[in-house]
Amino acid sequence: MANISHTTEAVSTNLMARALREAFYAGLIALGLFVLFVGLKTDQNILNELVLVQRWGLLATFVALAMVGRFLAVAYVRPWLEARKAAKAAAPVVEREAGFVARNFNLLAIVALIAYPLVMVAVFGFQGSLKWVDNFGIQILIYVLLAWGLNIVVGLAGLLDLGYVAFYAVGAYSYALLSSYLGLSFWLLLPIAGVLAALWGTILGFPVLRLKGDYLAIVTLAFGEIIRLVLINWTEVTKGTFGISGIAKASVFGIWSFDISAANNFAKAFGLPMSSAYYKIFLFYLALALCMLAAFVTIRLRRMPIGRAWEALREDEIACRSLGINTVTTKLTAFATGAMFGGIAGSFFAVRQGFVSPESFVFLESAIILAIVVLGGMGSLVGIAVAATVMIGGTELLREMNFLKQIFGPDFTPELYRMLIFGLAMIVVMVWKPRGFVGSREPTAFLRERKSVSGSFTKEGHG
Amino acid sequence: MALETDTMTKDPILKVEHLSMRFGGLMAINDLSFEAYRGDITALIGPNGAGKTTVFNCITGFYKPTMGMITLRQKAGKEYLLERMSDYEVNRDAKVARTFQNIRLFSGLTVLENLLVAQHNKLMLASGYTILGLLGFPTYKAAVGESIERAKYWLDKANLTDRADDPAGDLPYGAQRRLEIARAMCTGPEFLCLDEPAAGLNPRESLALNELLRSIRKDTDTSILLIEHDMSVVMEISDHVVVLEYGQKISDGNPDYVKHDPKVIAAYLGVEDDEVEEVIEQIEEIAPGETH
């Protein structure tokens, strides 16, 4: 007994000694690294002379931080992690029954989304709910729709498309131009925008079909830029960088309008006080309906031969061709279907903003949509919706964090850091879950039981 | 030659005439002509680099041959010139299916899904090119049921029914080989090309493969062309063997004939050209009468 306590004591003193030693080394390295960066600073004085400012106190803080951090990591954090790992390995694996929330996640999410605007109105009042319904609700839903569209191209068919925002732009400008010049209604233009975007998807698809992987990505990237540059430079039609403003609002199937001057104004018809919140709430439900439709179509398509061919294409293109699948038309349909979703999202974006300009369709948008698809888990609708909520909602939420000003001083503007945090969050998620939030794949057909396919078997596609 | 009288009675399904394939300065196949007969298992053998897989790729449309004609005659009498068709048309229209030397399964799809993808063209038609299927027409549901029945039939044949809902990439090697053959059979081929189906199999898996191939020959009217290194497989199941060396045919006939052909022995054992005569003499001594 005494022997055992003696050995543990020895181990712990050993550990402490090592921790102190490593802390000392870490401090030494930190000193070497920071002595010139932090300890000395060049500055200009009033006479415009270069002077050397010595900041030994700050340097000491840096070194002390490194030493304390290293000491804590070696002495406490690492043994704790090891102990936890050992405990985990020792504990028997228990098959846990999925909880109520996990089993009914989709249903609960839809119910929550339907109730969302009503709850927001109840909590913040009509005017106060605007921000929550519009900036959070509608914007996230637009990104969900876009990401689900890109999911067909990237997640299912495995074709890396970096210019997806082009189809978003085609949809938005289709609505903006056709409604301003021809006065067509939103309900007519929504499908037209989808069809036009699909047409452009096919036009893009043709030349890039023989390309694969990186080459395909570069060409789609170029295509996205071409569309944006055309929008900027074709000033007679698109008004260039000024953009198109005063785009007509959507109406409730032409029965009630949201124009204040119109006779059939929604608020007037129901004798409600005037507010722009009704329009936003209407748009929210419209966006939700479009997303539900997109999800329904995607789920259905996956069970169609074309959907299986897309996934097969992602897994192995040569095998597809050996089975008599025309990979050219299969890729084209993937491009066109994805583009159609993007076009519909674009026309919805135009109607929500009332203003479109090429500024909204820069490469960064494509990158964000692609990031959402990858983070969510390629091919998974639920994962992508969660990723869109976290990413778009998270960056929006940063705008709201005014209390951070009290910590970091009044000059601190949290929204300037949102891209930095967005990037950090992506790295963390990718390290923690390399296949995205939902890495597994649901099979489209089964004989006995539906077993989801682990992400380690699915491929990312090379086309 | 005994071979000539044999072929007169048989109906060729595939006729390869004067096939040549040049890759830059390399003549991978040089003026190759052979026939495969309906209902037979034809084996294409030869040392490494003899051009066997190139012949396969020419037949299945993955390569466009530099010269030559490849004619496939279906049971109904329709003829296809395979060298003029693109790879997917060779399968879709001419009904030629193939497998690959390095297995090409859809590893992230389940075994059943692999077999459903193989029935793509039939299902595509039944789903009205997706539109009727999206609207939930009953014709599509019926077609899917039929396809699953067909998949079940081949799962049973390949002894994979228990693994139907597992991802294809999770199967052991031998099972993956059988699945690839089952998948090719699900396209409903008249002519099946197998590229080294027994490569890397253990003896038990090899036996299961032979059984599957025999049952394909017995129960369907699919003719088989196979590339194989494993001589026990070739000699046991094939009816007709074509031997290639350096892109040229050096022997053609039944397994017994080929086995004793001095040219084949020379090609496999690596004998100098001037020693060939010597080898022939030696064979004559060992097995008189068997060489022709």
Interface residues (C-beta under 8 A of the other chain):
Chain A: V297 R300 L301 M304 P305 I306 R308 A309 E311 A312 R314 E315 D316 I318 A319 C320 R321 S322 L323 G324 I325 N326 T327 T333 R441 P443 T444 A445 F446 L447 R448 E449 R450 K451 V453 S454 F457 T458 K459
Chain B: T60 F62 D87 Y88 E89 N91 R92 A97 R98 F100 R104 L105 F106 S107 G108 L109 T110 L112 E113 L116 V117 A118 Q119 H120 N121 L123 M124 S127 T130 G133 L134 V144 I148 K152 L155 T161 A164 D165 D166 P167 A168 G169 D170 R183 A184 T187
